[in-house]
Amino acid sequence: MAPAKLRPIVADHKNDPQWIIELWLAIHGGDPAPNLKVVNRAAADIVRALVPHLETGQQKAVAAALSH
């Protein structure tokens, strides 16, 4: 399994789901590399949990993106 490709964590960031997931992977990723299927499923679950906090149009867009 190839190691996960992560972008550098910088101090200047937005507290968005992508950054939080990348921070978690940077801290906990280690050796062996995380299972990307599990990581991707967890990321999708996190996004689904955040959907109710979005405006209606954004909710529909996220639902459409996740259905692909």
DSSP file (Angstrom, degrees, kcal/mol; ACC not computed):
  #  RESIDUE AA STRUCTURE BP1 BP2  ACC     N-H-->O    O-->H-N    N-H-->O    O-->H-N    TCO  KAPPA ALPHA  PHI   PSI    X-CA   Y-CA   Z-CA
    1    1 A M              0   0    0      0, 0.0    32,-0.2     0, 0.0     3,-0.1   0.000 360.0 360.0 360.0 131.1    0.0    0.0    0.0
    2    2 A A        -     0   0    0      1,-0.1     3,-0.1     3,-0.0     2,-0.0  -0.473 360.0-102.1 -73.7 145.6    1.4    3.4   -1.0
    3    3 A P        -     0   0    0      0, 0.0    -1,-0.1     0, 0.0     2,-0.1  -0.318  44.4 -93.9 -66.2 152.3    1.7    6.0    1.8
    4    4 A A        -     0   0    0      1,-0.1     2,-0.7    30,-0.1    31,-0.0  -0.384  34.5-126.8 -64.6 141.0   -1.0    8.7    2.0
    5    5 A K        -     0   0    0     -3,-0.1     2,-0.4    -2,-0.1    -1,-0.1  -0.834  35.6-179.6 -92.8 116.2   -0.1   11.9    0.3
    6    6 A L        -     0   0    0     -2,-0.7     3,-0.1    19,-0.0    16,-0.0  -0.884  24.1-131.4-117.1 145.7   -0.5   14.7    2.7
    7    7 A R        -     0   0    0     -2,-0.4     0, 0.0     1,-0.1     0, 0.0  -0.645  45.1 -86.0 -88.2 154.9    0.1   18.4    2.2
    8    8 A P        -     0   0    0      0, 0.0     2,-0.5     0, 0.0    -1,-0.1  -0.301  40.2-122.9 -60.3 141.1    2.2   20.3    4.8
    9    9 A I        -     0   0    0     13,-0.1     2,-0.3    -3,-0.1     4,-0.1  -0.761  33.6-167.6 -84.5 125.7    0.2   21.5    7.8
   10   10 A V        -     0   0    0     -2,-0.5     0, 0.0     2,-0.1     0, 0.0  -0.819  30.8-124.8-116.3 156.5    0.7   25.2    8.2
   11   11 A A  S    S+     0   0    0     -2,-0.3     2,-1.0     1,-0.1    -1,-0.1   0.805  99.5  71.4 -68.5 -29.3   -0.2   27.5   11.1
   12   12 A D  S    S+     0   0    0      2,-0.0     2,-0.3    -3,-0.0    -1,-0.1  -0.780  75.6 128.0 -91.8 102.3   -2.3   29.7    8.9
   13   13 A H        -     0   0    0     -2,-1.0     2,-0.4    -4,-0.1    -4,-0.0  -0.913  57.9-112.2-147.1 168.8   -5.4   27.6    8.1
   14   14 A K        -     0   0    0     -2,-0.3     2,-2.3     2,-0.0     5,-0.2  -0.850  34.4-118.4-101.4 146.5   -9.1   27.5    8.2
   15   15 A N        +     0   0    0     -2,-0.4    -2,-0.0     4,-0.1     3,-0.0  -0.440  65.1 143.1 -81.5  66.1  -10.8   25.2   10.6
   16   16 A D     >  -     0   0    0     -2,-2.3     4,-2.2     1,-0.1     3,-0.2  -0.658  66.3-105.3-103.9 163.7  -12.4   23.2    7.8
   17   17 A P  H  > S+     0   0    0      0, 0.0     4,-2.6     0, 0.0     5,-0.2   0.872 117.7  55.7 -56.5 -39.4  -13.0   19.4    7.7
   18   18 A Q  H  > S+     0   0    0      1,-0.2     4,-2.5     2,-0.2     5,-0.2   0.934 109.7  45.5 -60.2 -46.1  -10.1   18.8    5.2
   19   19 A W  H  > S+     0   0    0     -3,-0.2     4,-2.5     1,-0.2    -1,-0.2   0.904 112.5  50.9 -65.2 -40.8   -7.6   20.5    7.5
   20   20 A I  H  X S+     0   0    0     -4,-2.2     4,-2.3     2,-0.2    -1,-0.2   0.916 112.1  46.8 -64.0 -42.7   -8.8   18.7   10.6
   21   21 A I  H  X S+     0   0    0     -4,-2.6     4,-2.6     2,-0.2    -2,-0.2   0.923 112.7  49.5 -64.5 -43.9   -8.6   15.3    8.8
   22   22 A E  H  X S+     0   0    0     -4,-2.5     4,-2.4    -5,-0.2    -2,-0.2   0.885 110.2  51.0 -63.4 -38.2   -5.1   16.1    7.5
   23   23 A L  H  X S+     0   0    0     -4,-2.5     4,-2.2     2,-0.2     5,-0.2   0.933 110.0  49.7 -63.2 -45.2   -4.0   17.2   11.0
   24   24 A W  H  X S+     0   0    0     -4,-2.3     4,-3.4     1,-0.2     5,-0.3   0.924 112.3  47.5 -59.4 -44.6   -5.3   13.9   12.5
   25   25 A L  H  X S+     0   0    0     -4,-2.6     4,-2.7     1,-0.2     5,-0.4   0.885 109.7  53.1 -64.9 -37.6   -3.5   12.0    9.8
   26   26 A A  H  < S+     0   0    0     -4,-2.4     4,-0.3    -5,-0.2    -1,-0.2   0.879 117.9  37.4 -64.4 -36.2   -0.3   13.9   10.4
   27   27 A I  H  < S+     0   0    0     -4,-2.2    -2,-0.2    -5,-0.2    -1,-0.2   0.915 134.1  21.6 -79.5 -45.2   -0.5   13.1   14.1
   28   28 A H  H  < S+     0   0    0     -4,-3.4    -3,-0.2    -5,-0.2    -2,-0.2   0.510  98.8  90.0-105.9  -7.4   -1.8    9.5   14.0
   29   29 A G     <  +     0   0    0     -4,-2.7    -3,-0.1    -5,-0.3    -2,-0.1   0.977  56.5 127.3 -57.2 -70.1   -0.9    8.4   10.4
   30   30 A G        -     0   0    0     -5,-0.4    -2,-0.1    -4,-0.3    -1,-0.1   0.062  58.8  -2.5  54.8-154.1    2.6    7.0   11.2
   31   31 A D  S    S+     0   0    0      2,-0.1     2,-0.2   -28,-0.0    -1,-0.1  -0.981 122.4  38.7-119.8 122.1    3.8    3.5   10.2
   32   32 A P  S    S-     0   0    0      0, 0.0     3,-0.1     0, 0.0     0, 0.0   0.490 104.3-115.0 -76.9 161.9    2.0    1.6    8.9
   33   33 A A        -     0   0    0    -32,-0.2    -2,-0.1    -2,-0.2    -3,-0.1  -0.278  38.5 -94.5 -61.1 148.3    0.2    4.1    6.7
   34   34 A P        -     0   0    0      0, 0.0     2,-0.7     0, 0.0    -1,-0.1  -0.307  41.4-101.3 -64.5 150.1   -3.5    4.5    7.3
   35   35 A N     >  -     0   0    0      1,-0.2     4,-2.4    -3,-0.1     3,-0.3  -0.630  30.5-152.2 -72.1 114.0   -5.9    2.5    5.3
   36   36 A L  H  > S+     0   0    0     -2,-0.7     4,-3.0     1,-0.2     5,-0.2   0.811  91.9  57.4 -64.9 -30.7   -7.1    5.0    2.7
   37   37 A K  H  > S+     0   0    0      2,-0.2     4,-2.2     1,-0.2    -1,-0.2   0.920 110.3  44.6 -63.8 -41.8  -10.5    3.3    2.2
   38   38 A V  H  > S+     0   0    0     -3,-0.3     4,-2.5     2,-0.2    -2,-0.2   0.914 114.4  49.1 -67.2 -42.6  -11.2    3.7    6.0
   39   39 A V  H  X S+     0   0    0     -4,-2.4     4,-2.6     2,-0.2    -2,-0.2   0.929 112.3  47.7 -62.9 -45.6   -9.9    7.3    5.9
   40   40 A N  H  X S+     0   0    0     -4,-3.0     4,-2.3     2,-0.2    -1,-0.2   0.898 112.4  49.3 -64.1 -40.1  -12.1    8.2    2.9
   41   41 A R  H  X S+     0   0    0     -4,-2.2     4,-2.2    -5,-0.2    -1,-0.2   0.920 112.3  48.2 -64.5 -42.7  -15.1    6.5    4.4
   42   42 A A  H  X S+     0   0    0     -4,-2.5     4,-2.3     2,-0.2    -2,-0.2   0.901 110.5  51.6 -64.1 -40.7  -14.5    8.4    7.7
   43   43 A A  H  X S+     0   0    0     -4,-2.6     4,-2.4     2,-0.2    -1,-0.2   0.917 110.1  48.7 -62.6 -43.0  -14.1   11.7    5.8
   44   44 A A  H  X S+     0   0    0     -4,-2.3     4,-2.6     1,-0.2    -1,-0.2   0.895 110.5  51.5 -63.9 -39.2  -17.4   11.2    4.0
   45   45 A D  H  X S+     0   0    0     -4,-2.2     4,-1.9     2,-0.2    -2,-0.2   0.894 109.5  50.1 -63.5 -39.6  -19.1   10.4    7.3
   46   46 A I  H  X S+     0   0    0     -4,-2.3     4,-1.3     2,-0.2    -2,-0.2   0.922 110.8  48.8 -64.5 -43.8  -17.7   13.6    8.7
   47   47 A V  H >X S+     0   0    0     -4,-2.4     4,-1.2     1,-0.2     3,-0.5   0.927 109.8  52.1 -62.3 -44.2  -19.0   15.6    5.8
   48   48 A R  H 3< S+     0   0    0     -4,-2.6     3,-0.4     1,-0.2    -1,-0.2   0.879 107.5  53.1 -59.1 -37.3  -22.4   14.0    6.0
   49   49 A A  H 3< S+     0   0    0     -4,-1.9    -1,-0.2     1,-0.2    -2,-0.2   0.792 109.6  48.7 -68.4 -27.1  -22.5   15.0    9.7
   50   50 A L  H X< S+     0   0    0     -4,-1.3     3,-1.9    -3,-0.5    -1,-0.2   0.684  88.4  86.6 -85.1 -18.3  -21.8   18.6    8.8
   51   51 A V  G >< S+     0   0    0     -4,-1.2     3,-2.3    -3,-0.4    -1,-0.2   0.859  79.4  60.7 -54.0 -43.9  -24.5   18.8    6.1
   52   52 A P  G 3  S+     0   0    0      0, 0.0    -1,-0.3     0, 0.0    -2,-0.1   0.714  99.4  59.4 -59.6 -16.9  -27.3   19.8    8.4
   53   53 A H  G <  S+     0   0    0     -3,-1.9     2,-0.2    -4,-0.1    -2,-0.2   0.412  93.8  85.5 -91.1   2.2  -25.4   22.9    9.4
   54   54 A L  S <  S-     0   0    0     -3,-2.3     2,-0.1    -4,-0.2    -3,-0.0  -0.546  89.2 -93.0 -98.2 165.2  -25.3   24.2    5.8
   55   55 A E     >  -     0   0    0     -2,-0.2     4,-2.6     1,-0.1     3,-0.3  -0.376  45.6-101.9 -70.9 159.3  -27.8   26.2    3.8
   56   56 A T  H  > S+     0   0    0      1,-0.2     4,-2.1     2,-0.2     5,-0.2   0.874 121.0  49.4 -54.1 -46.2  -30.3   24.3    1.8
   57   57 A G  H  > S+     0   0    0      1,-0.2     4,-1.9     2,-0.2    -1,-0.2   0.891 112.7  47.8 -62.2 -39.8  -28.5   24.8   -1.6
   58   58 A Q  H  > S+     0   0    0     -3,-0.3     4,-2.5     2,-0.2    -1,-0.2   0.876 108.0  55.7 -68.5 -37.2  -25.2   23.8   -0.1
   59   59 A Q  H  X S+     0   0    0     -4,-2.6     4,-2.5     1,-0.2    -2,-0.2   0.923 108.7  47.7 -59.4 -44.2  -26.8   20.7    1.4
   60   60 A K  H  X S+     0   0    0     -4,-2.1     4,-2.3     1,-0.2    -1,-0.2   0.897 111.4  50.8 -64.7 -40.3  -28.1   19.6   -2.0
   61   61 A A  H  X S+     0   0    0     -4,-1.9     4,-2.3     2,-0.2    -2,-0.2   0.904 111.9  46.4 -65.1 -41.3  -24.7   20.2   -3.6
   62   62 A V  H  X S+     0   0    0     -4,-2.5     4,-2.5     2,-0.2    -2,-0.2   0.917 111.7  51.4 -67.5 -42.1  -22.9   18.1   -1.0
   63   63 A A  H  X S+     0   0    0     -4,-2.5     4,-1.1    -5,-0.2    -2,-0.2   0.903 111.3  48.2 -61.6 -40.5  -25.5   15.4   -1.3
   64   64 A A  H  < S+     0   0    0     -4,-2.3     4,-0.4     1,-0.2     3,-0.3   0.908 112.0  49.3 -65.4 -41.9  -25.0   15.3   -5.1
   65   65 A A  H >< S+     0   0    0     -4,-2.3     3,-0.9     1,-0.2    -2,-0.2   0.878 110.9  49.5 -66.0 -38.0  -21.2   15.3   -4.7
   66   66 A L  H 3< S+     0   0    0     -4,-2.5    -1,-0.2     1,-0.2    -2,-0.2   0.702 101.2  64.5 -74.5 -18.8  -21.3   12.4   -2.2
   67   67 A S  T 3<        0   0    0     -4,-1.1    -1,-0.2    -3,-0.3    -2,-0.2   0.587 360.0 360.0 -81.5  -8.1  -23.6   10.3   -4.4
   68   68 A H    <         0   0    0     -3,-0.9    -1,-0.2    -4,-0.4    -2,-0.1   0.483 360.0 360.0 -78.5 360.0  -21.0   10.0   -7.2
